[in-house]
Amino acid sequence: MTVDQAQSVPAADGTGAATGSELPEVLGGFDLADQSRYAAGVPYDVFARLRREAPVLFHPGGSTADGDGFWVLTRHADIVAAAADPDFSADGGGPRVGGGSHMEDLPRGVLAGVLLPMMDDPRHAVIRRLLQPSVTGDIAAGLADPMREIASDLLVRAAERGGSVDFMQDLAEPYALRAISLMLGAPREDWDQLAEWGRKNLGFVNRLTGGVDESSTTVFHAMEAYFRRLLQDKRDAASTDADLGTVLALGQIEDSSGQPPLTDLERDGNAVLLLITGFEQPRNTIASGVLALAQHPDQWHALRKDRSLLPGAIEEILRWAPPNPYNRRTAVRDVELHGHSIKAGDKVTFWWPSANRDEEVFADASVFDIRRTDNPHLSFGTGTHFCLGDQVARLEIQLFLEAMLDRVEEIGLAGPVVYAPNNKHTVILEMPVELQLLGAAG
């Protein structure tokens, strides 16, 4: 089957999408839906080939849970344009019953259309405006001191172990968990429980296997129950705090919006979502960024010599290691894109790591360079779904790197980096490092 043939096979399910399993040759045998393939990291070589030869590709169902195929966009310009186009819905559309931002359909009215990243304007914009003050401006700035203290404490503990640590488990993971717990207003006595759930689950799935099982389902329901209680406690106390949890518990949509009030499902579901995304993405970006610095020691040395390079280093880390490989949309009507017919109900996926290494946009795209000045990366997404917490995310990375610059002279890998089999998040499971501390014997 040729690429063009794969793109024109009639739908088997009435959505306009083919459901065959034979992969187009351009993929080189790499099934983008096969979770196990991502245990080796992001397939940058596959994306480079797609950008050159098939930037708009129909990918057969292959390993998808529902057997449905999906469109793959890999060029920066195409993703930016599609993300701004209301013809591509985060909720769902056309004859498709489900929707959402995952490759598999999620039930509309339960997850899709309820969770903020799986919701379209105008409701999406209204809820975003409600939450945004809790992660920007003075509220975000007020998180700096406690997050700086958390980073410092974790690195002191690493020093007590002589600098030999698993960077993910000992540093990035607890730092990210404590930071999002602060933002949500979760009591400190609950942080260990939240950390335990985070180590086991990535949203609905088992972190180690990339699949949904009895254990991951139990953990997810426990998280749901926890946040229902947390938000109810905040309502009962008539909290006046400005944290995200309090806003979700008590915040009201403005009357002038024309939108109905927030439902309990929206409040509770988005609290769980914000824990997951606020933990997962900084966790993986910080670890991946330090991995890049360990693999490019000249860049770490340059940063240590000149801290004015830190803002550029943060942006390059974000470009180099986006935490989410893809987001999915659904075509709400028939669309023509570069001569290809995308039918109403078809799934369309945006591949952020590919966009971030598009040679048409980034000079020396395959080079990690903290001095890069022109860096329009898409690691926070683009369009109406641009990341709500980008300001806090940058602050988290900045504070952790500053803490490392204060204490660490050299970063050395002490063993293989282990990735989870997951194509929705780039998840490092293990990252053993030796941190040569300042003042320690070389």
Order of alpha helices (4+ residues) and beta strands (2+ residues): alpha-alpha-beta-beta-alpha-beta-alpha-alpha-alpha-beta-alpha-alpha-beta-beta-alpha-alpha-alpha-alpha-alpha-beta-beta-beta-beta-alpha-alpha-beta-beta-beta-beta
